[in-house]
Amino acid sequence: MLTLGVIPKNFPLKLTVKVILVIAAGVVVTGALLYVSSQIWLGESYTEGLKTLSKSRGVLLRNSIIIYATTSLFVLGGIVVLGLLYSHRVAGPLYRLAATARRISGGDYTVHVKLRDGDAVHPLADSMNQLVEGYNERLRRLTEALNSLEEASERLGAATEQGRAEDLEEAVDGLFNCCEGLKRSIEDIRL
């Protein structure tokens, strides 16, 4: 999954849709509760209906305020919970990435960033994992070149002790080739 963005493009859209759904659910629940609480028998006649309405006006107002306040608290609570959940899907992984970067800068090239499925910064974690893999590959090549150089140096020392010109020339050529390989490995690191 190679992308240029750190956070997937659909992350803000998902958050917005969920917030709108919480608000819509709050409005529907409020409307249903208000409808249920306003079902009052008005009476047989017009006069009885007016008397019942004048008495129930205060009750309806009080019930409406209670219902709207309760629903508003639930909606706000839902939005806060969604905000916290989604911020943890960004902030938590960023904290883990920062800790991993500190370990890498300390020389630990064995780390691997693992995130939860719902975390938002997978592309950044994938890039950091590729960085560590690239460091490991360069270090492996450099170690191989240094080991080859050490072996060639030992062969040159042995050839010098024996004093045979052919062995000495072959050991010098091997040492030169190892130096060239080491030079290429170092140039690869600089670029």
C-alpha positions as CSV (number, residue, x, y, z in Angstrom):
1,M,0.0,0.0,0.0
2,L,2.2,2.8,-1.3
3,T,0.5,6.2,-1.1
4,L,1.8,9.8,-0.9
5,G,-0.5,10.8,1.9
6,V,0.0,10.1,5.6
7,I,-3.7,9.8,6.4
8,P,-6.0,8.0,4.0
9,K,-8.3,10.3,2.0
10,N,-11.5,8.7,3.3
11,F,-10.6,9.3,7.0
12,P,-12.2,12.8,7.3
13,L,-15.2,11.6,5.3
14,K,-15.8,8.6,7.6
15,L,-15.5,10.8,10.6
16,T,-18.0,13.4,9.2
17,V,-20.5,10.7,8.2
18,K,-20.4,9.2,11.7
19,V,-20.9,12.6,13.3
20,I,-23.8,13.3,11.0
21,L,-25.3,9.9,11.8
22,V,-25.0,10.6,15.6
23,I,-26.7,13.9,15.2
24,A,-29.4,12.5,13.0
25,A,-30.0,9.7,15.5
26,G,-30.3,12.3,18.2
27,V,-32.9,14.3,16.2
28,V,-35.0,11.1,15.5
29,V,-34.9,10.0,19.2
30,T,-35.8,13.6,20.3
31,G,-38.7,13.7,17.8
32,A,-40.0,10.3,18.9
33,L,-39.8,11.1,22.6
34,L,-41.5,14.4,22.0
35,Y,-44.3,12.7,20.0
36,V,-44.8,10.1,22.7
37,S,-44.8,12.6,25.6
38,S,-47.3,14.8,23.8
39,Q,-50.0,12.2,23.5
40,I,-52.7,13.6,25.8
41,W,-56.4,13.0,25.7
42,L,-57.9,16.4,25.2
43,G,-61.5,15.6,26.2
44,E,-64.9,15.2,24.6
45,S,-65.7,18.8,23.9
46,Y,-64.0,21.9,22.7
47,T,-64.1,23.4,26.2
48,E,-62.6,20.4,27.8
49,G,-59.9,20.3,25.2
50,L,-59.0,24.0,25.9
51,K,-58.8,23.3,29.6
52,T,-56.6,20.3,29.1
53,L,-54.4,22.2,26.7
54,S,-54.0,25.1,29.1
55,K,-53.1,22.7,31.9
56,S,-50.7,20.6,29.8
57,R,-48.9,23.5,28.2
58,G,-46.5,23.7,31.2
59,V,-46.0,20.0,31.3
60,L,-45.3,19.8,27.5
61,L,-42.8,22.7,27.8
62,R,-41.0,21.0,30.7
63,N,-41.0,17.6,29.0
64,S,-39.7,19.2,25.8
65,I,-36.9,20.9,27.6
66,I,-35.9,17.7,29.4
67,I,-36.1,15.7,26.2
68,Y,-34.0,18.2,24.2
69,A,-31.5,18.6,27.0
70,T,-31.1,14.8,27.4
71,T,-30.8,14.2,23.7
72,S,-28.3,17.0,23.3
73,L,-26.2,15.5,26.0
74,F,-26.3,12.1,24.3
75,V,-25.4,13.7,20.9
76,L,-22.6,15.7,22.4
77,G,-21.4,12.6,24.3
78,G,-21.5,10.6,21.0
79,I,-19.5,13.3,19.2
80,V,-16.9,13.5,22.0
81,V,-16.5,9.7,22.0
82,L,-16.2,9.6,18.2
83,G,-13.6,12.4,18.4
84,L,-11.6,10.6,21.1
85,L,-11.7,7.3,19.2
86,Y,-10.6,8.9,15.9
87,S,-8.0,11.0,17.6
88,H,-6.6,7.8,19.1
89,R,-6.5,6.3,15.7
90,V,-4.1,9.1,14.7
91,A,-2.3,10.1,17.9
92,G,-1.5,6.6,19.2
93,P,0.1,5.4,16.0
94,L,2.1,8.7,15.7
95,Y,3.4,8.1,19.2
96,R,4.5,4.6,18.3
97,L,6.1,5.9,15.1
98,A,8.0,8.5,17.1
99,A,9.2,5.8,19.5
100,T,10.3,3.6,16.6
101,A,12.1,6.5,15.0
102,R,14.0,7.1,18.2
103,R,15.0,3.4,18.3
104,I,16.2,3.6,14.7
105,S,18.2,6.7,15.4
106,G,19.8,4.8,18.3
107,G,21.0,2.1,15.9
108,D,18.3,-0.5,16.4
109,Y,17.5,-1.6,12.8
110,T,15.5,-4.7,13.8
111,V,12.3,-2.7,14.6
112,H,9.1,-3.2,12.7
113,V,6.2,-0.8,13.0
114,K,2.9,-2.7,13.7
115,L,-0.4,-0.8,13.8
116,R,-3.9,-1.8,14.4
117,D,-6.2,-2.3,11.4
118,G,-8.2,0.9,12.1
119,D,-5.2,3.2,12.6
120,A,-5.0,6.1,10.2
121,V,-1.3,6.3,9.4
122,H,-0.6,3.0,7.8
123,P,1.2,4.6,4.8
124,L,3.7,6.3,7.1
125,A,4.3,3.1,9.0
126,D,4.8,1.2,5.7
127,S,7.4,3.9,4.7
128,M,9.2,3.6,8.0
129,N,9.3,-0.2,7.6
130,Q,10.8,0.2,4.1
131,L,13.3,2.6,5.5
132,V,14.4,0.0,8.1
133,E,14.6,-2.7,5.5
134,G,16.7,-0.4,3.3
135,Y,19.1,0.3,6.2
136,N,19.3,-3.4,6.9
137,E,20.2,-4.3,3.3
138,R,22.9,-1.6,3.1
139,L,24.3,-2.7,6.5
140,R,24.4,-6.3,5.3
141,R,26.2,-5.3,2.1
142,L,28.7,-3.2,4.0
143,T,29.3,-6.0,6.5
144,E,29.9,-8.4,3.7
145,A,32.3,-6.0,2.0
146,L,34.2,-5.5,5.3
147,N,34.4,-9.2,5.9
148,S,35.8,-9.7,2.4
149,L,38.3,-6.9,3.0
150,E,39.4,-8.6,6.2
151,E,39.8,-12.0,4.5
152,A,41.7,-10.4,1.6
153,S,44.0,-8.6,4.1
154,E,44.7,-12.0,5.8
155,R,45.5,-13.6,2.4
156,L,47.8,-10.7,1.7
157,G,49.6,-11.2,5.1
158,A,49.9,-14.9,4.4
159,A,51.2,-14.3,0.9
160,T,53.7,-11.8,2.3
161,E,55.1,-14.3,4.7
162,Q,55.4,-16.9,2.0
163,G,57.1,-14.4,-0.3
164,R,55.9,-15.9,-3.6
165,A,55.3,-13.2,-6.2
166,E,52.3,-14.9,-7.8
167,D,50.4,-15.3,-4.5
168,L,51.4,-11.8,-3.5
169,E,50.1,-10.3,-6.7
170,E,46.9,-12.3,-6.5
171,A,46.3,-11.2,-2.8
172,V,46.9,-7.5,-3.8
173,D,44.4,-7.8,-6.6
174,G,41.9,-9.4,-4.2
175,L,42.5,-6.7,-1.7
176,F,42.0,-4.1,-4.4
177,N,38.7,-5.7,-5.5
178,C,37.5,-5.8,-1.9
179,C,38.3,-2.1,-1.5
180,E,36.3,-1.3,-4.6
181,G,33.4,-3.3,-3.3
182,L,33.6,-1.4,0.0
183,K,33.8,1.9,-1.9
184,R,30.6,1.0,-3.8
185,S,28.8,0.1,-0.6
186,I,29.8,3.4,1.0
187,E,28.8,5.4,-2.0
188,D,25.4,3.7,-1.9
189,I,25.0,4.9,1.7
190,R,26.0,8.5,0.8
191,L,23.5,8.7,-2.1
